[in-house]
Amino acid sequence: MNVLITGGGSGIGAACARRFAAAGEQVAINGRRPEPLEALAAQTGALALAGDCGDPAQAQEVVSRALAAFGGLDCVVLSAGIALPGTVLEQTPEGWRAVMSANLDSAFLVARAALPSLIERRGNIVAIASASARRVGPRSAAYSASKAAMVMLIQTIAVDFGPAGVRANAILPAWTRTPMADRAMDELAASRGIDREAAYREAHRAVPSRRAAEADEVAALAVWLASPAAGAISGAAIPVDGGAALVDAAMLAFEP
C-alpha cells in the first residue's frame, strides 16, 4: 500500500506514519516544517515532502511528488491541522482563515489532487477530524467549524466516489496525547496551579474512560480503516473519545 499522510511530522499524523511503516507500507509524510519530517523519515524510511497543503500549488506538488515516487496512491491520511482559540467575537479574520486553510482547505486540495489515483487503484481516504466536529467547547469557533466541515467533505467523497470504489472515513478523536494537547493542558495547569498530568485528569473527570487517548490508538484505527478488513465501511465518522459522547452533561449534578 502506498500512503500519503498530511500533518505527518508530529502528533497523530506521525503515529500513523510509524504504524503504516511498521506494517511494511510505503509512506510519504507532509507538513509545513521540514525538520520534524526529516527526523521521522530517518526513523521510519518515509519520504519527507515539506509544503503548505493549504496552498493549491503546493498541495498539487506534494501529491505529484508522492505519485512520482510510488507510482500511485492507495490511501491518503488527512491529519494536518491547527487550533487558534476564540469566540466569533474574539477570532480575527486572519485567524479564521489560517485555521480553515490548515484544517479544511488542505484536506480539500490534497483529496482533489489524489482522487484520480485513488479512483484508479480503488483506494481510500482517512481524515483525522475531531470530537469538536460534533461537540462544542468554549472558544472554539474556527476549530469546531473547520472540523465539522471536514467530516462533511469526507462524506461527500464517500457518496460521490463510492461507485468508483473509493472509500472515505473520518476519525473523531477527543483529547489525545500530542504536543498540541500537551500545550493546552499546560495552559489549564497554569490557570489552576496544578501540573500537566493533573490537568489531563481534570479534563477527563466526566469522561467514562477517565483518560486521554494515545496517538498510537488513533493511528491503529486509521491503519485498520485503510485496510481491506474495513472494506464495507465508508462515510463513517468514528469517535475516539473514551465514551465522552455518551455523557449527559445535565445529569452530572446527580452523580453520587
Secondary structure, 3 states (H helix, E strand, C coil): CEEEEECCCCHHHHHHHHHHHHCCCEEEEEECCHHHHHHHHHHHCCEEEECCCCCHHHHHHHHHHHHHHHCCCCEEEECCCCCCCECCCCCCHHHHHHHHHHHHHHHHHHHHHHHHHHHHHCCEEEEECCHHHCCCCCCEHHHHHHHHHHHHHHHHHHHHHHHHCCEEEEEEECCEECHHHHHHHHHHHHHHCCCHHHHHHHHCCCCCCCCCEEHHHHHHHHHHHHCHHHCCCCCCEEEECCCHHHCCHHHHHHCC
